[in-house]
Amino acid sequence: MGEEVGKRRTTVKINGQNYVIAGKADVSHIHEVANFVDQKMKEMRRINPYLDKTQLAVLTAVNISDEFLRLKKQIGQESKKKDGEN
Amino acid sequence: MGEEVGKRRTTVKINGQNYVIAGKADVSHIHEVANFVDQKMKEMRRINPYLDKTQLAVLTAVNISDEFLRLKKQIGQESKKKDGEN
């Protein structure tokens, strides 16, 4: 995010609103990430239709972080297991 | 999320607002996830103080998803590399 020199600016639509994402990442990666968040927000809205936009976005961030931190823990455990084998 | 039978309900505070998280996960894991999102939102607000609460939460979800999808790709590549070695 931001407007630093050398960064590409890509516009994506998430939950019906446009966001400008600035960064050095591939445009295709940025669209993949935006679509991922948009899908996760749709799923969350389907389960909890009474949430306002902010709650929806925060709880989507919580669900994605849950998956992310579980994956990181799993990698940590596998790496420890490997170290034990060597 | 939700109020299904057999699920624990844990209240967490993210960006100054309380959220009730329902699920079978450990309470300590739920607090870890909530703190992670809260910290990421604080970082995002520091860099982009002009964002409203919804934009802040959506762009935080985008940043976390960026890290998550990069990690998943990296694991996929390492797994392919291993398959090639065997």
Backbone of each chain as nested JSON, in Angstrom:
{
  "chains": [
    {"id": "A", "residues": [
      {"number": 1, "name": "MET", "atoms": {"N": [0.848, -1.201, 0.0], "CA": [0.0, 0.0, 0.0], "C": [0.879, 1.245, 0.0]}},
      {"number": 2, "name": "GLY", "atoms": {"N": [0.326, 2.349, -0.419], "CA": [1.088, 3.589, -0.423], "C": [1.348, 4.059, -1.838]}},
      {"number": 3, "name": "GLU", "atoms": {"N": [2.138, 5.073, -1.977], "CA": [2.367, 5.61, -3.326], "C": [3.858, 5.767, -3.579]}},
      {"number": 4, "name": "GLU", "atoms": {"N": [4.658, 4.82, -3.074], "CA": [6.102, 4.944, -3.238], "C": [6.518, 4.769, -4.69]}},
      {"number": 5, "name": "VAL", "atoms": {"N": [7.641, 5.384, -5.03], "CA": [8.179, 5.307, -6.392], "C": [8.585, 3.862, -6.697]}},
      {"number": 6, "name": "GLY", "atoms": {"N": [8.371, 3.423, -7.937], "CA": [8.791, 2.086, -8.336], "C": [7.732, 1.033, -8.066]}},
      {"number": 7, "name": "LYS", "atoms": {"N": [6.642, 1.43, -7.428], "CA": [5.58, 0.469, -7.147], "C": [4.478, 0.6, -8.19]}},
      {"number": 8, "name": "ARG", "atoms": {"N": [3.937, -0.557, -8.578], "CA": [2.824, -0.604, -9.512], "C": [1.527, -0.355, -8.743]}},
      {"number": 9, "name": "ARG", "atoms": {"N": [0.541, 0.247, -9.36], "CA": [-0.743, 0.455, -8.698], "C": [-1.807, -0.351, -9.441]}},
      {"number": 10, "name": "THR", "atoms": {"N": [-2.467, -1.24, -8.736], "CA": [-3.473, -2.112, -9.342], "C": [-4.805, -1.892, -8.631]}},
      {"number": 11, "name": "THR", "atoms": {"N": [-5.867, -1.695, -9.408], "CA": [-7.193, -1.521, -8.811], "C": [-7.92, -2.859, -8.791]}},
      {"number": 12, "name": "VAL", "atoms": {"N": [-8.445, -3.23, -7.63], "CA": [-9.205, -4.478, -7.491], "C": [-10.546, -4.151, -6.84]}},
      {"number": 13, "name": "LYS", "atoms": {"N": [-11.516, -5.041, -7.013], "CA": [-12.826, -4.845, -6.388], "C": [-13.034, -5.943, -5.334]}},
      {"number": 14, "name": "ILE", "atoms": {"N": [-13.291, -5.519, -4.097], "CA": [-13.537, -6.476, -3.014], "C": [-14.811, -6.06, -2.298]}},
      {"number": 15, "name": "ASN", "atoms": {"N": [-15.754, -7.003, -2.191], "CA": [-17.056, -6.746, -1.558], "C": [-17.717, -5.484, -2.142]}},
      {"number": 16, "name": "GLY", "atoms": {"N": [-17.617, -5.339, -3.472], "CA": [-18.298, -4.242, -4.166], "C": [-17.593, -2.896, -4.123]}},
      {"number": 17, "name": "GLN", "atoms": {"N": [-16.425, -2.84, -3.472], "CA": [-15.718, -1.559, -3.401], "C": [-14.335, -1.665, -4.061]}},
      {"number": 18, "name": "ASN", "atoms": {"N": [-13.936, -0.589, -4.76], "CA": [-12.619, -0.588, -5.391], "C": [-11.514, -0.24, -4.391]}},
      {"number": 19, "name": "TYR", "atoms": {"N": [-10.384, -0.939, -4.524], "CA": [-9.2, -0.666, -3.706], "C": [-7.995, -0.584, -4.63]}},
      {"number": 20, "name": "VAL", "atoms": {"N": [-7.126, 0.393, -4.388], "CA": [-5.878, 0.488, -5.146], "C": [-4.781, -0.161, -4.31]}},
      {"number": 21, "name": "ILE", "atoms": {"N": [-4.186, -1.193, -4.887], "CA": [-3.123, -1.909, -4.19], "C": [-1.8, -1.502, -4.849]}},
      {"number": 22, "name": "ALA", "atoms": {"N": [-0.891, -0.954, -4.058], "CA": [0.42, -0.574, -4.584], "C": [1.452, -1.564, -4.076]}},
      {"number": 23, "name": "GLY", "atoms": {"N": [2.298, -2.041, -4.975], "CA": [3.32, -2.988, -4.539], "C": [4.117, -3.477, -5.726]}},
      {"number": 24, "name": "LYS", "atoms": {"N": [5.142, -4.26, -5.411], "CA": [6.009, -4.763, -6.482], "C": [5.546, -6.127, -6.985]}},
      {"number": 25, "name": "ALA", "atoms": {"N": [4.501, -6.676, -6.364], "CA": [4.038, -8.018, -6.748], "C": [3.444, -8.013, -8.158]}},
      {"number": 26, "name": "ASP", "atoms": {"N": [3.442, -9.198, -8.777], "CA": [2.8, -9.387, -10.088], "C": [1.339, -8.967, -10.01]}},
      {"number": 27, "name": "VAL", "atoms": {"N": [0.847, -8.376, -11.099], "CA": [-0.57, -7.99, -11.162], "C": [-1.446, -9.245, -10.98]}},
      {"number": 28, "name": "SER", "atoms": {"N": [-1.023, -10.369, -11.567], "CA": [-1.837, -11.597, -11.458], "C": [-1.913, -12.075, -10.006]}},
      {"number": 29, "name": "HIS", "atoms": {"N": [-0.815, -11.931, -9.261], "CA": [-0.819, -12.329, -7.844], "C": [-1.762, -11.414, -7.055]}},
      {"number": 30, "name": "ILE", "atoms": {"N": [-1.721, -10.116, -7.354], "CA": [-2.586, -9.153, -6.643], "C": [-4.063, -9.487, -6.896]}},
      {"number": 31, "name": "HIS", "atoms": {"N": [-4.392, -9.818, -8.157], "CA": [-5.784, -10.181, -8.464], "C": [-6.172, -11.496, -7.775]}},
      {"number": 32, "name": "GLU", "atoms": {"N": [-5.244, -12.438, -7.724], "CA": [-5.5, -13.72, -7.047], "C": [-5.815, -13.472, -5.558]}},
      {"number": 33, "name": "VAL", "atoms": {"N": [-5.006, -12.611, -4.924], "CA": [-5.191, -12.295, -3.504], "C": [-6.548, -11.6, -3.294]}},
      {"number": 34, "name": "ALA", "atoms": {"N": [-6.855, -10.633, -4.159], "CA": [-8.117, -9.882, -4.039], "C": [-9.318, -10.816, -4.221]}},
      {"number": 35, "name": "ASN", "atoms": {"N": [-9.242, -11.716, -5.205], "CA": [-10.338, -12.675, -5.427], "C": [-10.51, -13.607, -4.233]}},
      {"number": 36, "name": "PHE", "atoms": {"N": [-9.393, -13.999, -3.65], "CA": [-9.41, -14.875, -2.474], "C": [-10.172, -14.187, -1.332]}},
      {"number": 37, "name": "VAL", "atoms": {"N": [-9.825, -12.906, -1.059], "CA": [-10.489, -12.158, 0.028], "C": [-11.975, -11.961, -0.298]}},
      {"number": 38, "name": "ASP", "atoms": {"N": [-12.264, -11.621, -1.548], "CA": [-13.659, -11.405, -1.979], "C": [-14.495, -12.675, -1.763]}},
      {"number": 39, "name": "GLN", "atoms": {"N": [-13.945, -13.821, -2.144], "CA": [-14.638, -15.105, -1.953], "C": [-14.87, -15.397, -0.479]}},
      {"number": 40, "name": "LYS", "atoms": {"N": [-13.831, -15.187, 0.332], "CA": [-13.932, -15.452, 1.769], "C": [-14.989, -14.546, 2.409]}},
      {"number": 41, "name": "MET", "atoms": {"N": [-15.083, -13.274, 1.92], "CA": [-16.096, -12.358, 2.451], "C": [-17.492, -12.807, 2.05]}},
      {"number": 42, "name": "LYS", "atoms": {"N": [-17.627, -13.323, 0.823], "CA": [-18.928, -13.842, 0.357], "C": [-19.384, -15.005, 1.226]}},
      {"number": 43, "name": "GLU", "atoms": {"N": [-18.448, -15.949, 1.497], "CA": [-18.765, -17.105, 2.358], "C": [-19.213, -16.635, 3.736]}},
      {"number": 44, "name": "MET", "atoms": {"N": [-18.457, -15.669, 4.297], "CA": [-18.761, -15.142, 5.636], "C": [-20.133, -14.469, 5.655]}},
      {"number": 45, "name": "ARG", "atoms": {"N": [-20.469, -13.739, 4.583], "CA": [-21.761, -13.04, 4.528], "C": [-22.914, -14.04, 4.425]}},
      {"number": 46, "name": "ARG", "atoms": {"N": [-22.661, -15.147, 3.706], "CA": [-23.674, -16.185, 3.545], "C": [-24.016, -16.796, 4.917]}},
      {"number": 47, "name": "ILE", "atoms": {"N": [-22.978, -17.029, 5.722], "CA": [-23.171, -17.645, 7.044], "C": [-23.719, -16.628, 8.052]}},
      {"number": 48, "name": "ASN", "atoms": {"N": [-23.27, -15.369, 7.931], "CA": [-23.652, -14.312, 8.886], "C": [-24.201, -13.096, 8.143]}},
      {"number": 49, "name": "PRO", "atoms": {"N": [-25.438, -13.194, 7.62], "CA": [-25.955, -12.103, 6.787], "C": [-26.242, -10.811, 7.563]}},
      {"number": 50, "name": "TYR", "atoms": {"N": [-26.225, -10.875, 8.901], "CA": [-26.558, -9.714, 9.732], "C": [-25.341, -8.826, 10.034]}},
      {"number": 51, "name": "LEU", "atoms": {"N": [-24.152, -9.246, 9.609], "CA": [-22.946, -8.461, 9.924], "C": [-22.881, -7.179, 9.092]}},
      {"number": 52, "name": "ASP", "atoms": {"N": [-22.357, -6.086, 9.687], "CA": [-22.107, -4.898, 8.867], "C": [-20.774, -5.078, 8.122]}},
      {"number": 53, "name": "LYS", "atoms": {"N": [-20.452, -4.145, 7.22], "CA": [-19.282, -4.315, 6.334], "C": [-17.966, -4.456, 7.098]}},
      {"number": 54, "name": "THR", "atoms": {"N": [-17.838, -3.659, 8.163], "CA": [-16.59, -3.712, 8.938], "C": [-16.47, -5.043, 9.665]}},
      {"number": 55, "name": "GLN", "atoms": {"N": [-17.565, -5.459, 10.32], "CA": [-17.551, -6.75, 11.029], "C": [-17.244, -7.891, 10.064]}},
      {"number": 56, "name": "LEU", "atoms": {"N": [-17.873, -7.819, 8.886], "CA": [-17.656, -8.836, 7.858], "C": [-16.17, -8.913, 7.482]}},
      {"number": 57, "name": "ALA", "atoms": {"N": [-15.555, -7.756, 7.269], "CA": [-14.143, -7.723, 6.859], "C": [-13.233, -8.19, 7.995]}},
      {"number": 58, "name": "VAL", "atoms": {"N": [-13.528, -7.764, 9.235], "CA": [-12.685, -8.166, 10.379], "C": [-12.786, -9.679, 10.585]}},
      {"number": 59, "name": "LEU", "atoms": {"N": [-14.014, -10.225, 10.547], "CA": [-14.173, -11.664, 10.788], "C": [-13.611, -12.491, 9.625]}},
      {"number": 60, "name": "THR", "atoms": {"N": [-13.61, -11.925, 8.425], "CA": [-12.939, -12.592, 7.294], "C": [-11.433, -12.623, 7.556]}},
      {"number": 61, "name": "ALA", "atoms": {"N": [-10.887, -11.501, 8.017], "CA": [-9.453, -11.452, 8.35], "C": [-9.128, -12.466, 9.446]}},
      {"number": 62, "name": "VAL", "atoms": {"N": [-10.051, -12.633, 10.414], "CA": [-9.852, -13.612, 11.492], "C": [-9.806, -15.029, 10.909]}},
      {"number": 63, "name": "ASN", "atoms": {"N": [-10.745, -15.35, 10.029], "CA": [-10.786, -16.707, 9.458], "C": [-9.549, -17.016, 8.625]}},
      {"number": 64, "name": "ILE", "atoms": {"N": [-9.108, -16.043, 7.815], "CA": [-7.91, -16.252, 6.988], "C": [-6.679, -16.409, 7.893]}},
      {"number": 65, "name": "SER", "atoms": {"N": [-6.621, -15.593, 8.949], "CA": [-5.48, -15.672, 9.879], "C": [-5.463, -17.001, 10.615]}},
      {"number": 66, "name": "ASP", "atoms": {"N": [-6.645, -17.52, 10.917], "CA": [-6.746, -18.834, 11.554], "C": [-6.078, -19.886, 10.662]}},
      {"number": 67, "name": "GLU", "atoms": {"N": [-6.452, -19.902, 9.378], "CA": [-5.852, -20.86, 8.421], "C": [-4.344, -20.648, 8.304]}},
      {"number": 68, "name": "PHE", "atoms": {"N": [-3.955, -19.354, 8.205], "CA": [-2.54, -19.004, 8.023], "C": [-1.703, -19.468, 9.225]}},
      {"number": 69, "name": "LEU", "atoms": {"N": [-2.167, -19.167, 10.447], "CA": [-1.392, -19.515, 11.641], "C": [-1.362, -21.024, 11.863]}},
      {"number": 70, "name": "ARG", "atoms": {"N": [-2.452, -21.727, 11.505], "CA": [-2.452, -23.202, 11.587], "C": [-1.413, -23.791, 10.643]}},
      {"number": 71, "name": "LEU", "atoms": {"N": [-1.356, -23.234, 9.418], "CA": [-0.384, -23.728, 8.431], "C": [1.044, -23.48, 8.924]}},
      {"number": 72, "name": "LYS", "atoms": {"N": [1.282, -22.291, 9.484], "CA": [2.622, -21.973, 9.989], "C": [3.019, -22.919, 11.125]}},
      {"number": 73, "name": "LYS", "atoms": {"N": [2.063, -23.217, 12.021], "CA": [2.339, -24.145, 13.129], "C": [2.653, -25.547, 12.603]}},
      {"number": 74, "name": "GLN", "atoms": {"N": [1.869, -25.956, 11.588], "CA": [2.06, -27.282, 10.986], "C": [3.463, -27.392, 10.375]}},
      {"number": 75, "name": "ILE", "atoms": {"N": [3.887, -26.346, 9.677], "CA": [5.227, -26.336, 9.067], "C": [6.288, -26.407, 10.155]}},
      {"number": 76, "name": "GLY", "atoms": {"N": [6.075, -25.648, 11.235], "CA": [7.016, -25.645, 12.356], "C": [7.158, -27.035, 12.961]}},
      {"number": 77, "name": "GLN", "atoms": {"N": [6.025, -27.744, 13.104], "CA": [6.038, -29.087, 13.689], "C": [6.735, -30.077, 12.764]}},
      {"number": 78, "name": "GLU", "atoms": {"N": [6.464, -29.976, 11.446], "CA": [7.095, -30.891, 10.481], "C": [8.596, -30.678, 10.437]}},
      {"number": 79, "name": "SER", "atoms": {"N": [8.997, -29.397, 10.529], "CA": [10.406, -29.056, 10.501], "C": [11.115, -29.603, 11.745]}},
      {"number": 80, "name": "LYS", "atoms": {"N": [10.449, -29.509, 12.916], "CA": [11.005, -30.043, 14.164], "C": [11.162, -31.558, 14.078]}},
      {"number": 81, "name": "LYS", "atoms": {"N": [10.124, -32.213, 13.496], "CA": [10.109, -33.664, 13.351], "C": [11.295, -34.121, 12.493]}},
      {"number": 82, "name": "LYS", "atoms": {"N": [11.509, -33.364, 11.398], "CA": [12.633, -33.672, 10.499], "C": [13.96, -33.529, 11.213]}},
      {"number": 83, "name": "ASP", "atoms": {"N": [14.086, -32.439, 12.008], "CA": [15.321, -32.213, 12.757], "C": [15.561, -33.37, 13.72]}},
      {"number": 84, "name": "GLY", "atoms": {"N": [14.49, -33.92, 14.297], "CA": [14.598, -35.04, 15.224], "C": [15.056, -36.307, 14.52]}},
      {"number": 85, "name": "GLU", "atoms": {"N": [14.678, -36.448, 13.26], "CA": [15.042, -37.651, 12.483], "C": [16.514, -37.634, 12.08]}},
      {"number": 86, "name": "ASN", "atoms": {"N": [17.055, -36.42, 11.846], "CA": [18.456, -36.301, 11.392], "C": [19.452, -36.432, 12.556]}}
    ]},
    {"id": "B", "residues": [
      {"number": 1, "name": "MET", "atoms": {"N": [-17.784, -19.273, 13.439], "CA": [-18.804, -18.27, 13.775], "C": [-20.18, -18.956, 13.863]}},
      {"number": 2, "name": "GLY", "atoms": {"N": [-21.121, -18.347, 14.535], "CA": [-22.442, -18.934, 14.645], "C": [-22.702, -19.378, 16.072]}},
      {"number": 3, "name": "GLU", "atoms": {"N": [-23.805, -20.062, 16.267], "CA": [-24.157, -20.433, 17.627], "C": [-24.489, -21.913, 17.703]}},
      {"number": 4, "name": "GLU", "atoms": {"N": [-23.755, -22.727, 16.949], "CA": [-24.063, -24.156, 16.929], "C": [-23.748, -24.811, 18.274]}},
      {"number": 5, "name": "VAL", "atoms": {"N": [-24.468, -25.882, 18.539], "CA": [-24.274, -26.629, 19.781], "C": [-22.87, -27.257, 19.779]}},
      {"number": 6, "name": "GLY", "atoms": {"N": [-22.237, -27.313, 20.954], "CA": [-20.926, -27.935, 21.065], "C": [-19.781, -27.006, 20.76]}},
      {"number": 7, "name": "LYS", "atoms": {"N": [-20.1, -25.773, 20.346], "CA": [-19.04, -24.809, 20.043], "C": [-18.86, -23.872, 21.231]}},
      {"number": 8, "name": "ARG", "atoms": {"N": [-17.603, -23.535, 21.509], "CA": [-17.275, -22.59, 22.565], "C": [-17.449, -21.18, 22.018]}},
      {"number": 9, "name": "ARG", "atoms": {"N": [-17.813, -20.231, 22.868], "CA": [-17.922, -18.844, 22.424], "C": [-16.892, -18.018, 23.168]}},
      {"number": 10, "name": "THR", "atoms": {"N": [-16.022, -17.363, 22.429], "CA": [-14.941, -16.579, 23.029], "C": [-15.057, -15.136, 22.544]}},
      {"number": 11, "name": "THR", "atoms": {"N": [-14.998, -14.187, 23.476], "CA": [-15.065, -12.777, 23.09], "C": [-13.65, -12.21, 22.976]}},
      {"number": 12, "name": "VAL", "atoms": {"N": [-13.373, -11.563, 21.848], "CA": [-12.059, -10.949, 21.617], "C": [-12.284, -9.494, 21.21]}},
      {"number": 13, "name": "LYS", "atoms": {"N": [-11.235, -8.671, 21.371], "CA": [-11.339, -7.273, 20.959], "C": [-10.377, -7.037, 19.796]}},
      {"number": 14, "name": "ILE", "atoms": {"N": [-10.928, -6.547, 18.683], "CA": [-10.101, -6.257, 17.507], "C": [-10.42, -4.847, 17.035]}},
      {"number": 15, "name": "ASN", "atoms": {"N": [-9.391, -4.022, 16.918], "CA": [-9.542, -2.614, 16.52], "C": [-10.62, -1.908, 17.363]}},
      {"number": 16, "name": "GLY", "atoms": {"N": [-10.593, -2.199, 18.66], "CA": [-11.473, -1.499, 19.613], "C": [-12.896, -2.025, 19.696]}},
      {"number": 17, "name": "GLN", "atoms": {"N": [-13.2, -3.06, 18.906], "CA": [-14.562, -3.6, 18.935], "C": [-14.564, -5.063, 19.382]}},
      {"number": 18, "name": "ASN", "atoms": {"N": [-15.578, -5.436, 20.168], "CA": [-15.686, -6.828, 20.621], "C": [-16.313, -7.711, 19.545]}},
      {"number": 19, "name": "TYR", "atoms": {"N": [-15.76, -8.917, 19.418], "CA": [-16.317, -9.916, 18.497], "C": [-16.448, -11.23, 19.258]}},
      {"number": 20, "name": "VAL", "atoms": {"N": [-17.553, -11.935, 19.036], "CA": [-17.723, -13.258, 19.634], "C": [-17.35, -14.285, 18.574]}},
      {"number": 21, "name": "ILE", "atoms": {"N": [-16.345, -15.083, 18.9], "CA": [-15.885, -16.12, 17.97], "C": [-16.385, -17.456, 18.489]}},
      {"number": 22, "name": "ALA", "atoms": {"N": [-17.165, -18.155, 17.679], "CA": [-17.665, -19.468, 18.077], "C": [-16.916, -20.533, 17.291]}},
      {"number": 23, "name": "GLY", "atoms": {"N": [-16.433, -21.543, 17.977], "CA": [-15.713, -22.605, 17.272], "C": [-15.181, -23.625, 18.25]}},
      {"number": 24, "name": "LYS", "atoms": {"N": [-14.585, -24.68, 17.696], "CA": [-14.072, -25.761, 18.546], "C": [-12.601, -25.542, 18.896]}},
      {"number": 25, "name": "ALA", "atoms": {"N": [-12.001, -24.493, 18.352], "CA": [-10.567, -24.257, 18.572], "C": [-10.292, -23.888, 20.025]}},
      {"number": 26, "name": "ASP", "atoms": {"N": [-9.051, -24.127, 20.467], "CA": [-8.605, -23.718, 21.804], "C": [-8.811, -22.224, 21.981]}},
      {"number": 27, "name": "VAL", "atoms": {"N": [-9.175, -21.832, 23.213], "CA": [-9.337, -20.41, 23.514], "C": [-8.007, -19.671, 23.263]}},
      {"number": 28, "name": "SER", "atoms": {"N": [-6.895, -20.302, 23.61], "CA": [-5.585, -19.642, 23.433], "C": [-5.295, -19.408, 21.944]}},
      {"number": 29, "name": "HIS", "atoms": {"N": [-5.69, -20.356, 21.091], "CA": [-5.495, -20.18, 19.645], "C": [-6.369, -19.027, 19.138]}},
      {"number": 30, "name": "ILE", "atoms": {"N": [-7.608, -18.948, 19.616], "CA": [-8.522, -17.877, 19.183], "C": [-7.947, -16.51, 19.582]}},
      {"number": 31, "name": "HIS", "atoms": {"N": [-7.408, -16.417, 20.809], "CA": [-6.81, -15.144, 21.241], "C": [-5.562, -14.813, 20.42]}},
      {"number": 32, "name": "GLU", "atoms": {"N": [-4.797, -15.833, 20.078], "CA": [-3.591, -15.628, 19.258], "C": [-3.987, -15.066, 17.89]}},
      {"number": 33, "name": "VAL", "atoms": {"N": [-5.019, -15.661, 17.296], "CA": [-5.496, -15.221, 15.98], "C": [-6.012, -13.778, 16.061]}},
      {"number": 34, "name": "ALA", "atoms": {"N": [-6.816, -13.492, 17.104], "CA": [-7.383, -12.14, 17.261], "C": [-6.272, -11.107, 17.461]}},
      {"number": 35, "name": "ASN", "atoms": {"N": [-5.265, -11.441, 18.281], "CA": [-4.142, -10.512, 18.498], "C": [-3.367, -10.267, 17.21]}},
      {"number": 36, "name": "PHE", "atoms": {"N": [-3.21, -11.329, 16.415], "CA": [-2.512, -11.232, 15.13], "C": [-3.234, -10.233, 14.218]}},
      {"number": 37, "name": "VAL", "atoms": {"N": [-4.571, -10.375, 14.111], "CA": [-5.357, -9.471, 13.253], "C": [-5.294, -8.042, 13.804]}},
      {"number": 38, "name": "ASP", "atoms": {"N": [-5.421, -7.895, 15.127], "CA": [-5.375, -6.568, 15.756], "C": [-4.04, -5.877, 15.451]}},
      {"number": 39, "name": "GLN", "atoms": {"N": [-2.945, -6.617, 15.585], "CA": [-1.61, -6.052, 15.304], "C": [-1.487, -5.638, 13.84]}},
      {"number": 40, "name": "LYS", "atoms": {"N": [-1.962, -6.502, 12.94], "CA": [-1.882, -6.218, 11.496], "C": [-2.709, -4.976, 11.162]}},
      {"number": 41, "name": "MET", "atoms": {"N": [-3.863, -4.813, 11.838], "CA": [-4.695, -3.627, 11.6], "C": [-3.995, -2.375, 12.11]}},
      {"number": 42, "name": "LYS", "atoms": {"N": [-3.314, -2.491, 13.25], "CA": [-2.565, -1.348, 13.799], "C": [-1.466, -0.913, 12.83]}},
      {"number": 43, "name": "GLU", "atoms": {"N": [-0.733, -1.888, 12.287], "CA": [0.339, -1.592, 11.322], "C": [-0.243, -0.881, 10.101]}},
      {"number": 44, "name": "MET", "atoms": {"N": [-1.367, -1.42, 9.604], "CA": [-2.015, -0.856, 8.413], "C": [-2.483, 0.577, 8.682]}},
      {"number": 45, "name": "ARG", "atoms": {"N": [-3.017, 0.833, 9.888], "CA": [-3.515, 2.172, 10.224], "C": [-2.361, 3.168, 10.338]}},
      {"number": 46, "name": "ARG", "atoms": {"N": [-1.209, 2.682, 10.82], "CA": [-0.023, 3.528, 10.953], "C": [0.431, 3.994, 9.555]}},
      {"number": 47, "name": "ILE", "atoms": {"N": [0.411, 3.071, 8.597], "CA": [0.871, 3.392, 7.227], "C": [-0.188, 4.2, 6.471]}},
      {"number": 48, "name": "ASN", "atoms": {"N": [-1.471, 3.886, 6.711], "CA": [-2.593, 4.524, 5.993], "C": [-3.606, 5.105, 6.978]}},
      {"number": 49, "name": "PRO", "atoms": {"N": [-3.273, 6.221, 7.639], "CA": [-4.158, 6.738, 8.692], "C": [-5.49, 7.286, 8.171]}},
      {"number": 50, "name": "TYR", "atoms": {"N": [-5.607, 7.463, 6.852], "CA": [-6.812, 8.062, 6.258], "C": [-7.89, 7.008, 5.946]}},
      {"number": 51, "name": "LEU", "atoms": {"N": [-7.593, 5.733, 6.137], "CA": [-8.581, 4.69, 5.797], "C": [-9.726, 4.65, 6.801]}},
      {"number": 52, "name": "ASP", "atoms": {"N": [-10.955, 4.361, 6.328], "CA": [-12.046, 4.13, 7.282], "C": [-11.948, 2.687, 7.8]}},
      {"number": 53, "name": "LYS", "atoms": {"N": [-12.793, 2.356, 8.79], "CA": [-12.668, 1.058, 9.474], "C": [-12.819, -0.132, 8.53]}},
      {"number": 54, "name": "THR", "atoms": {"N": [-13.768, -0.006, 7.572], "CA": [-13.991, -1.122, 6.64], "C": [-12.796, -1.284, 5.706]}},
      {"number": 55, "name": "GLN", "atoms": {"N": [-12.32, -0.163, 5.147], "CA": [-11.154, -0.22, 4.258], "C": [-9.948, -0.809, 4.99]}},
      {"number": 56, "name": "LEU", "atoms": {"N": [-9.779, -0.363, 6.237], "CA": [-8.664, -0.85, 7.057], "C": [-8.745, -2.377, 7.212]}},
      {"number": 57, "name": "ALA", "atoms": {"N": [-9.945, -2.88, 7.516], "CA": [-10.117, -4.316, 7.736], "C": [-9.94, -5.099, 6.431]}},
      {"number": 58, "name": "VAL", "atoms": {"N": [-10.477, -4.564, 5.317], "CA": [-10.354, -5.259, 4.023], "C": [-8.885, -5.309, 3.606]}},
      {"number": 59, "name": "LEU", "atoms": {"N": [-8.182, -4.188, 3.714], "CA": [-6.78, -4.167, 3.281], "C": [-5.887, -4.99, 4.222]}},
      {"number": 60, "name": "THR", "atoms": {"N": [-6.285, -5.104, 5.481], "CA": [-5.574, -6.007, 6.397], "C": [-5.786, -7.45, 5.946]}},
      {"number": 61, "name": "ALA", "atoms": {"N": [-7.023, -7.782, 5.58], "CA": [-7.317, -9.135, 5.071], "C": [-6.511, -9.411, 3.802]}},
      {"number": 62, "name": "VAL", "atoms": {"N": [-6.351, -8.381, 2.953], "CA": [-5.554, -8.529, 1.716], "C": [-4.095, -8.825, 2.07]}},
      {"number": 63, "name": "ASN", "atoms": {"N": [-3.538, -8.084, 3.004], "CA": [-2.127, -8.289, 3.366], "C": [-1.882, -9.67, 3.973]}},
      {"number": 64, "name": "ILE", "atoms": {"N": [-2.788, -10.1, 4.846], "CA": [-2.646, -11.426, 5.469], "C": [-2.783, -12.513, 4.395]}},
      {"number": 65, "name": "SER", "atoms": {"N": [-3.739, -12.32, 3.474], "CA": [-3.944, -13.306, 2.403], "C": [-2.733, -13.372, 1.483]}},
      {"number": 66, "name": "ASP", "atoms": {"N": [-2.103, -12.222, 1.252], "CA": [-0.879, -12.183, 0.439], "C": [0.177, -13.089, 1.074]}},
      {"number": 67, "name": "GLU", "atoms": {"N": [0.412, -12.934, 2.38], "CA": [1.399, -13.778, 3.098], "C": [0.993, -15.247, 3.042]}},
      {"number": 68, "name": "PHE", "atoms": {"N": [-0.309, -15.501, 3.269], "CA": [-0.823, -16.872, 3.312], "C": [-0.655, -17.571, 1.951]}},
      {"number": 69, "name": "LEU", "atoms": {"N": [-1.05, -16.876, 0.873], "CA": [-0.977, -17.499, -0.456], "C": [0.479, -17.679, -0.904]}},
      {"number": 70, "name": "ARG", "atoms": {"N": [1.365, -16.729, -0.526], "CA": [2.791, -16.897, -0.831], "C": [3.347, -18.129, -0.133]}},
      {"number": 71, "name": "LEU", "atoms": {"N": [2.962, -18.308, 1.138], "CA": [3.44, -19.469, 1.908], "C": [2.931, -20.764, 1.276]}},
      {"number": 72, "name": "LYS", "atoms": {"N": [1.663, -20.777, 0.877], "CA": [1.103, -21.975, 0.251], "C": [1.82, -22.304, -1.063]}},
      {"number": 73, "name": "LYS", "atoms": {"N": [2.124, -21.256, -1.851], "CA": [2.848, -21.471, -3.116], "C": [4.237, -22.035, -2.851]}},
      {"number": 74, "name": "GLN", "atoms": {"N": [4.902, -21.466, -1.831], "CA": [6.257, -21.901, -1.478], "C": [6.257, -23.384, -1.089]}},
      {"number": 75, "name": "ILE", "atoms": {"N": [5.255, -23.786, -0.293], "CA": [5.146, -25.186, 0.13], "C": [4.919, -26.077, -1.094]}},
      {"number": 76, "name": "GLY", "atoms": {"N": [4.055, -25.613, -2.002], "CA": [3.778, -26.359, -3.231], "C": [5.039, -26.574, -4.058]}},
      {"number": 77, "name": "GLN", "atoms": {"N": [5.86, -25.518, -4.153], "CA": [7.099, -25.608, -4.934], "C": [8.093, -26.565, -4.284]}},
      {"number": 78, "name": "GLU", "atoms": {"N": [8.211, -26.471, -2.935], "CA": [9.15, -27.345, -2.218], "C": [8.73, -28.803, -2.34]}},
      {"number": 79, "name": "SER", "atoms": {"N": [7.408, -29.028, -2.298], "CA": [6.891, -30.38, -2.401], "C": [7.16, -30.956, -3.802]}},
      {"number": 80, "name": "LYS", "atoms": {"N": [6.995, -30.098, -4.839], "CA": [7.291, -30.519, -6.221], "C": [8.755, -30.857, -6.388]}},
      {"number": 81, "name": "LYS", "atoms": {"N": [9.62, -30.013, -5.771], "CA": [11.072, -30.176, -5.858], "C": [11.452, -31.53, -5.252]}},
      {"number": 82, "name": "LYS", "atoms": {"N": [10.833, -31.852, -4.091], "CA": [11.102, -33.12, -3.405], "C": [10.681, -34.3, -4.256]}},
      {"number": 83, "name": "ASP", "atoms": {"N": [9.497, -34.169, -4.895], "CA": [8.995, -35.235, -5.763], "C": [9.969, -35.479, -6.912]}},
      {"number": 84, "name": "GLY", "atoms": {"N": [10.57, -34.394, -7.41], "CA": [11.53, -34.486, -8.502], "C": [12.801, -35.196, -8.077]}},
      {"number": 85, "name": "GLU", "atoms": {"N": [13.167, -35.037, -6.803], "CA": [14.392, -35.65, -6.288], "C": [14.208, -37.147, -6.082]}},
      {"number": 86, "name": "ASN", "atoms": {"N": [12.975, -37.583, -5.736], "CA": [12.732, -39.008, -5.464], "C": [12.533, -39.814, -6.74]}}
    ]}
  ]
}
